[in-house]
């Protein structure tokens, strides 16, 4: 190429850059320095603790970085972090941040529950194990039709019993009590049910308070105390979350309709005193 041709080419190039302006410069910079993929391993640098996992996860979600938040959870879960595994299972269970996938959630929870004997009751990892067992118990009790998992009440009872007895989990105690009150299925054990409801009630479990109050009002399997039962059902009704509001209200309304005027007045007096 001759010198005159080279000069002409440089002049044309400079003219194109001036016409394109800043956009051309940006494209050039991206071409020279491509964006690097997010690497969750660099977030932890070998220290995959639950505290760091959740701190990064919540910070990323607050900034709208959903993909990075999920990526960090999956990385930490693959490294064996129980907190990340539990959170990831909950996300698949509810569809929070990922597509809802109950079978995937079931498998994650099962992986946590299978190692329950390696964690100490009362520790954070023990709480994750207990919560995973309760979730597994729910899946076994109801089944996962879309995932081909049929209901298995025997396995459900095992999950609830282990979480209730080993980890003293109030949700597990409540579910175990409910199963123990059902007459069918060969699992009827009212004494165990009353014991579990008392334990869960002491921890403030609203469902357990309502159901124990019902037993007290009816005098079923425990000493009758209609006034005390009315008080407990009233307290549970007032504190119930929407998911439990209907069945607890029905228990309370049924008992209130059967109570005498004296019993209603005595329960109202106790509620006012509290």
C-alpha angles and dihedrals in degrees: 000000000000124000092249091054092050092052091050092050092051090049092052092047092051089049092053092051091050090050094048093047122180094349092066091049091052092050090049092051092050090049091052096039109033118196113265120233117251110263113198091192089070090055093066104025091205097319104102098172123160090239093057092042095054094040092056092040096054093041091052093049091048088056092047093250095138096157093052092047093053092042092056092048092051092048093049091045090053088052089058100256106158094204093054091045092051094047092048090050091051091050092054089044095055102024092242109158093342136055110281110258115167093183091054089048090049092053093048093048091047091054090055094044093049089064097046092119090063095063132071120243110245094030124110090251089051089055091051090051092049093048090048090052092051090051090048090049090054091050092048092046095050102024128219106261095183090050098045095247111140121208113273112184093181092059090042090056091049091053094047093045095051093047091045098046103032101033100024090228110177095210089054091046090053094048092046089052092051092051091047091055094055110100096209129070099044093270099103109137112148094176091056090046093054091048093050092047092052091051094048092044091056087058091052099255103167096206092050091049091052095046094044089049089053092052090048092050093048095040089230115160091337136057113292117252109162095176094048090046092052091050093051094047091048091051092047092049092052093049100039121122116233092261090061100031098094101051094040091050090051091052091050095046092050093051093044091053091053096043121100122242090254092052093048091049093048091049091048090051092052092048091050091049090054 
